[in-house]
Amino acid sequence: MMKRLSLTELEKYIESIDTAEYAKTRNYIDGSTKLSEYISRGFISLPRVQELILKNNTKSSAFKLLSELSWREYWQHTWRVRGDEIFEYFRPLPFEPRSGLPTAVLEASTGIKALDEGIHQLYETGFIDNHMRMWLAGLVCNVAKCDWKIGAAWMHSYLIDGDFASNHLSWQWVAGSYTGKPYLPQQANINTYTETEQDDTYLNNTYAHIADMDVPDELNDLTKTLPAHKATMLHDTITIDEIHAAETVLLCSPWTLDPTWRSADTGQRVLVIPSDIYQEGAYSQHVLDSIQHFVQQIDELRICNLSDKQIKQLSPNTILRKDYPGIATWPGQVDGAELLQPNLPEKFYPSYSAYWKAIEKSQ
Ligand SMILES: Cc1cc2nc3c(=O)[nH]c(=O)nc-3n(C[C@H](O)[C@H](O)[C@H](O)COP(=O)(O)OP(=O)(O)OC[C@H]3O[C@@H](n4cnc5c(N)ncnc54)[C@H](O)[C@@H]3O)c2cc1C
């Protein structure tokens, strides 16, 4: 993993990305930019990333990377439009999914060496590449035939770029409950993109066979409740009374940690950590360390852990905050998020290609 960067370092790094090279390597292990931790915490906006990328790359060579940035905005758009529905099945599956996560996934003992290594990497760093996420989700949902929700919760609890829209909607998409087409992991595909050569596995077959086969013995045993993480929560550095007393509160959430936002304004800067989500044991130490890094990048940002009920009781007249779909019910005057497509109608696009067509039409 790269060391965590300040905003100046991050911007320099983004300017140095060779987008033609990225297009060739993106689907291989370690072939992508690792920008997601910064983007998902709101540390840098998508338009700013796009602007920096286009300083040293043409639009056509950057097409692949820019379209991945659009995927991020597509999931955010879906969350904005569908709200809490993203946590439920958009459409039923043709089978009743089993409830629980394969114990072999939890213990990194699936028998697929590259995937087991990927799970170890997730535990040890809080990051895995997109392809690895897809294979693991495909294994859980479409080979072990399990409910995507517990898989999504498991992965999200480790990811330093954890975002409910990108994560939960991707799990739905892989499971087939988003577009209706399930995604399957296959050994030959895994071998190609992880540069491994394993062939003695239950995934070493055709896609048609993998789609129809019984759950392999290795994935039969299920764990119903995810184990709690041992991690040190971020402590309050300000009390709720101090927030109530402030004339102006510049309020951040764990997903709107933007060091440039209203940086010239005066007021009490507070990171409100929603304690209904960030409960004791719910997230790994990597996730909390990552948030702490971003806290340190914003001058005089204080921390307050508040329940949903307490957040809703904060005075809307004193609070300024940035928009993010997961905190739509938080009080205060809201500054819009910077978007790649600010003028797109607020409607549900049932697929990324439908979304893309709407973008082309709007230009
Ligand atoms: C099952 C599953 C769970 C996922 N969970 C998350 C999550 O919690 N948070 C998260 O940010 N991404 C998630 N993704 C999307 C994607 O895997 C990561 O954004 C990407 O792997 C991050 O690595 P990168 O920054 O090197 O990506 P790059 O390939 O370098 O892409 C650049 C940026 O584009 C965006 N992006 C790229 N691919 C996607 C995608 N498929 N969906 C949405 N945005 C994308 C990200 O912001 C990323 O930083 C998930 C994907 C799957 C299949």
The ligand as an SDF file (V2000), in Angstrom:
LIG
                    3D

 53 58  0  0  0  0  0  0  0  0999 V2000
  -18.0060   -6.0650   -4.3520 C   0  0  0  0  0  0  0  0  0  0  0  0
  -17.4390   -4.6820   -4.5290 C   0  0  0  0  0  0  0  0  0  0  0  0
  -17.3620   -3.8060   -3.4560 C   0  0  0  0  0  0  0  0  0  0  0  0
  -16.8810   -2.5100   -3.6300 C   0  0  0  0  0  0  0  0  0  0  0  0
  -16.8390   -1.6450   -2.5480 N   0  0  0  0  0  0  0  0  0  0  0  0
  -16.3910   -0.3670   -2.7220 C   0  0  0  0  0  0  0  0  0  0  0  0
  -16.3760    0.5500   -1.6280 C   0  0  0  0  0  0  0  0  0  0  0  0
  -16.8180    0.2640   -0.5140 O   0  0  0  0  0  0  0  0  0  0  0  0
  -15.8620    1.7930   -1.8650 N   0  0  0  0  0  0  0  0  0  0  0  0
  -15.3870    2.1790   -3.0920 C   0  0  0  0  0  0  0  0  0  0  0  0
  -14.9200    3.3210   -3.2440 O   0  0  0  0  0  0  0  0  0  0  0  0
  -15.4190    1.3370   -4.1450 N   0  0  0  0  0  0  0  0  0  0  0  0
  -15.8960    0.0720   -4.0020 C   0  0  0  0  0  0  0  0  0  0  0  0
  -15.9250   -0.7870   -5.0680 N   0  0  0  0  0  0  0  0  0  0  0  0
  -15.5370   -0.2810   -6.3910 C   0  0  0  0  0  0  0  0  0  0  0  0
  -14.0620   -0.5170   -6.7760 C   0  0  0  0  0  0  0  0  0  0  0  0
  -13.6980   -1.8450   -6.5380 O   0  0  0  0  0  0  0  0  0  0  0  0
  -13.1020    0.3900   -6.0180 C   0  0  0  0  0  0  0  0  0  0  0  0
  -13.5240    1.7460   -6.1220 O   0  0  0  0  0  0  0  0  0  0  0  0
  -11.6890    0.2940   -6.6280 C   0  0  0  0  0  0  0  0  0  0  0  0
  -11.2520   -1.0320   -6.5740 O   0  0  0  0  0  0  0  0  0  0  0  0
  -10.7700    1.2000   -5.8700 C   0  0  0  0  0  0  0  0  0  0  0  0
   -9.4720    1.0540   -6.3080 O   0  0  0  0  0  0  0  0  0  0  0  0
   -8.7650    2.2000   -7.1290 P   0  0  0  0  0  0  0  0  0  0  0  0
   -8.9630    3.5080   -6.4960 O   0  0  0  0  0  0  0  0  0  0  0  0
   -7.3470    1.7570   -7.3480 O   0  0  0  0  0  0  0  0  0  0  0  0
   -9.6100    2.1320   -8.4770 O   0  0  0  0  0  0  0  0  0  0  0  0
   -9.3120    2.6740   -9.9390 P   0  0  0  0  0  0  0  0  0  0  0  0
   -9.5770    1.5690  -10.8930 O   0  0  0  0  0  0  0  0  0  0  0  0
   -7.9820    3.3130  -10.0210 O   0  0  0  0  0  0  0  0  0  0  0  0
  -10.4650    3.7290  -10.1880 O   0  0  0  0  0  0  0  0  0  0  0  0
  -10.3450    5.1230   -9.8550 C   0  0  0  0  0  0  0  0  0  0  0  0
  -11.5360    5.5230   -9.0320 C   0  0  0  0  0  0  0  0  0  0  0  0
  -12.7440    5.2800   -9.7440 O   0  0  0  0  0  0  0  0  0  0  0  0
  -13.7700    4.8320   -8.8430 C   0  0  0  0  0  0  0  0  0  0  0  0
  -14.1430    3.4740   -9.2150 N   0  0  0  0  0  0  0  0  0  0  0  0
  -13.4210    2.5650   -9.8990 C   0  0  0  0  0  0  0  0  0  0  0  0
  -14.1290    1.4350  -10.0700 N   0  0  0  0  0  0  0  0  0  0  0  0
  -15.3130    1.6110   -9.4820 C   0  0  0  0  0  0  0  0  0  0  0  0
  -16.4760    0.8220   -9.3180 C   0  0  0  0  0  0  0  0  0  0  0  0
  -16.5750   -0.3990   -9.8540 N   0  0  0  0  0  0  0  0  0  0  0  0
  -17.5010    1.3340   -8.6100 N   0  0  0  0  0  0  0  0  0  0  0  0
  -17.4340    2.5770   -8.0890 C   0  0  0  0  0  0  0  0  0  0  0  0
  -16.3690    3.3880   -8.2270 N   0  0  0  0  0  0  0  0  0  0  0  0
  -15.3200    2.9090   -8.9060 C   0  0  0  0  0  0  0  0  0  0  0  0
  -13.1760    4.8660   -7.4460 C   0  0  0  0  0  0  0  0  0  0  0  0
  -13.4750    6.0780   -6.8410 O   0  0  0  0  0  0  0  0  0  0  0  0
  -11.6910    4.7420   -7.7250 C   0  0  0  0  0  0  0  0  0  0  0  0
  -10.8950    5.2870   -6.7390 O   0  0  0  0  0  0  0  0  0  0  0  0
  -16.4360   -2.0930   -4.9240 C   0  0  0  0  0  0  0  0  0  0  0  0
  -16.5010   -2.9820   -5.9940 C   0  0  0  0  0  0  0  0  0  0  0  0
  -16.9960   -4.2630   -5.8000 C   0  0  0  0  0  0  0  0  0  0  0  0
  -17.0580   -5.1950   -6.9890 C   0  0  0  0  0  0  0  0  0  0  0  0
  1  2  1  0
  2  3  1  0
  2 52  2  0
  3  4  2  0
  4  5  1  0
  4 50  1  0
  5  6  2  0
  6  7  1  0
  6 13  1  0
  7  8  2  0
  7  9  1  0
  9 10  1  0
 10 11  2  0
 10 12  1  0
 12 13  2  0
 13 14  1  0
 14 15  1  0
 14 50  1  0
 15 16  1  0
 16 17  1  0
 16 18  1  0
 18 19  1  0
 18 20  1  0
 20 21  1  0
 20 22  1  0
 22 23  1  0
 23 24  1  0
 24 25  2  0
 24 26  1  0
 24 27  1  0
 27 28  1  0
 28 29  2  0
 28 30  1  0
 28 31  1  0
 31 32  1  0
 32 33  1  0
 33 34  1  0
 33 48  1  0
 34 35  1  0
 35 36  1  0
 35 46  1  0
 36 37  1  0
 36 45  1  0
 37 38  2  0
 38 39  1  0
 39 40  1  0
 39 45  2  0
 40 41  1  0
 40 42  2  0
 42 43  1  0
 43 44  2  0
 44 45  1  0
 46 47  1  0
 46 48  1  0
 48 49  1  0
 50 51  2  0
 51 52  1  0
 52 53  1  0
M  END
$$$$
